[in-house]
Amino acid sequence: MKSRKYLILLIFLFSLGGCKIWPAYERPPADLPAAWRGAPAQGLAIGEHWWTLYNDRALDALLAEAYQHNRDLALAAARVDEARALARVVDAERSISIDGRAQVDRTRSSEVGANPIPADFLERSSHRAQINVSYELDLWGRLRGGSDAARADLLATQAAHDTVRMALAADVVRAYYTLIALDEQIAATQRSLALREDNLRLQRVRNKAGLTSDFQLRQLEAEVAAAQAQLPALQRARTTQEAALAVLLGRGPRAIIEAAVPGGADKNEPPPPVVPEGLPSDLLVRRPDIAQAEQRLIAANARIAAARAAMFPRIALTGYFGSESRQLTDLFSGPALIWQLAAGLAQPIFQGGRLQAEVDAVKAREGQALAQYQKTLQESFREVRQALAAQTRSREVFDAETARVAALRDALRLARIRFESGLSSQLEVIDAERNLLLAELNRIDALRDRRTAVADLVRALGGGWQGLPATAAAQAQ
């Protein structure tokens, strides 16, 4: 009957295990927009490998290299491994602990002690081998709260890894097309400089023949010097950009100094516009930084439950099973059998306010996590709106600069005809050449901005996606 009572008591205690004394986590409400504002009417819905929309094999190869060797990505992956191991450590506290112990000792007692011992028993040996078992009943969810918090920390770390991966792709795209833009600007400046130098040699001959004035010659020499001064600044910017791209690719110090990063051949083809799929609420499950902030909030909520549970009784079940004997040969004999079953209860009575202070501290951390989550939401929707506007405006600027370059090329052609016909001065040709070079450089910048605006929008929308699961979309509502 006694054993049955003990069994019923244990079943009752186990049924209490895992009871939570703190409300379960609920996603904080957010006033989300009903639709995207500023999205293009038509565009491309992208997938996971979104950079393929640029149709650039050199870029594909660079991204593959970056994903394999980038050090920030490797660091984020190592943090995920650490968080996964720590979660297993915390989970282990909820399971039964079993360990083995073996002990051999020999002692001698005093012959003149308070309790005299016969001479035959002054020296004695003891051999002991046992298996210890312990288990804590998680009545109030203290261990469960710690396990939930560790699991949320793991998910947050995985989301942080995804954030680094997403940002890396966008940064490589931006650096690659900035490098291409600099190459194009250097080439355009060199072409303009070569034409001006040829023209300068011709005008020097004409000046010696008295056909042009010294004033016109000095103006042309100044324009050639101005073009020459632009070239080193562009080349310096290219070197800086090439080194930055090499670091993104994860190349070693020697490669950063000695090796060149191929810029690729510019096809002068802007990428198609990107249209965000789904509702704005889908952003909550697409953007990894939002997922990271929410998992930090979940972890803080779970730690409140664990801190409050520490104020309630803790019940531990312990026991051991083994054998003990004076002689080693008798250690595993029947009479040497030993065992013990025990249950212990510990209830905090007075801790000087420490436990309540710990609860208050974790509540404050939850408040911080909530504020960080809400701020992340604000920043994410700001970035999306800004990126949508940038994609549209950069396309408009590129179209305008393209038209401007076409008009100025024709203007330069007409200026040269007028000069050769004696209808205008050399100054008009110089102005036309200067304006055309500036317009070409601006058009190259506009093309770069249009390309990088697409990457920034993809990054703001949470990376590539395709066919967002219905369950994930429902969770975001």
Steps between C-alpha positions, in 0.01 A plus 500: 500500500784739587670443168172571322462826687852600405426412138182711501692789656771480234240492219335808649829684525591412144161623383583838654834512322531772242211711630566860399427786735549770238281568194616344173656725239273684258626707209462872577233670287623719217313749285609368159410661166245325282710517182839604369529865405713603206536150355527486118194373314710245313823334588682181583413270791834360613610173655764395749791561260372845418830630361448291185264775380814696402591222254869538583708185534795689648273623780370146557857374542590779742196428718585130509852593614367739763260243646785253531776722640353815659621530860190677635287215373737245653483687831120500492497127423732431796264696726214282384701189591573648842133584562396150393747345745386730783139403432595134541674584828186667635275220376718248683397656834143374445603137461613238750863526603689170542863462599721221630735510797770263618700549820774310681636616836690367799482668840648459846329609821659622820570249776445763769199678361176581679351173377760227531513263203627144520849457364378270224286782356742793525585469133230422248437519129187601312403440137196671356341511155167669432281668240346833599172624356345845546202678350333831576124527470434811296175582680488868415674508164837633614700257286250515219528879492877478470467243222248714310727803536802308371302372203383853420861621526598231250230611255607862547860406422389312189303807392810714559692263272233543232525877541875487439450274198234729354707813562808334349323436169378860481845637593674288236253617235549862604881471507513312169293752308679790664824346371350468152380860515848620591649298214252660260569847635875446466451378143276796412749745651788339313307518171418865559858572602639332189270706275593821679872423479469434124310823463761682710781382271303620201430839655865548588584456137224745404625743767850497357350568161313797645155347440400497869573731788707426808188549709320214326807278531532563875133421551543170320811421705301569821223264391753223430658554844156489663427165335844372607425603859172302501670175402717440814202562729295240312790252503548552873130439563520182291791367704308568822188330365696202371658444843159529670352243262795265562425512874134421435610202294705373794833512319824485695735792571730410210211486253368833629836664423606316185201342326253694288125463525348467152250772430326315222370639175226758537203423275342835583176315570309617807323231704121470491305652789411279796142472621446390863282191526238455768371740762710730718434263790706237314804710582478375860593149390729593211746737666746313721576803716131519601505128576815551706345784702186296563697195615690723744163614632383139531818411689449792740141388565618145575764626742233685696322169554826340613578787739155488659516122534819537704286648780305174540603165652746278318466124537791275412492120481831326563622148552784262456554130444823308548705291739751549779736257670824479695650252259518565128401139427171551686411828327242353263361236730140501621566617855697801368191652336421863592230738373316815592194693384446857618285801431604850601302822509657847507291811550656847500390683815711813523745612234518869576281584200742339254243278327252782448779722372592231247137488384497878464826487303374246247175698465708805418691297242170395347405867477827567320439209262148628431628849420769352275242286319273799440794712384606223260149500356511874450841488336404212272193673358694825466768318303241336274327829423832671440624214279180496294532873440870467418430228243243718323697825517828339394328364190369849418843656552666238279251558218553877525880468502487264202299754305738775610806308376334442160415870469850617601669262258300654220575847640874424494476382141324822399749713698790346312328559168436865592862544612641345184269723296619808687158571648608459865812506716700216653344589835164365383657165415680491834174564687324228300779249576497589870122467523503168319766352728310615808176355363670166422639480854158585642332237284746238625421603858127482422535150360691393810232654724227321308676167540575545868147630568365159399742329740405742779131428444555125509696544821227719653236242410690223676698343219379274225168327538271294287162361591483608865331214695143569600571404862782752524282771352226418745740531794591849386142624521 
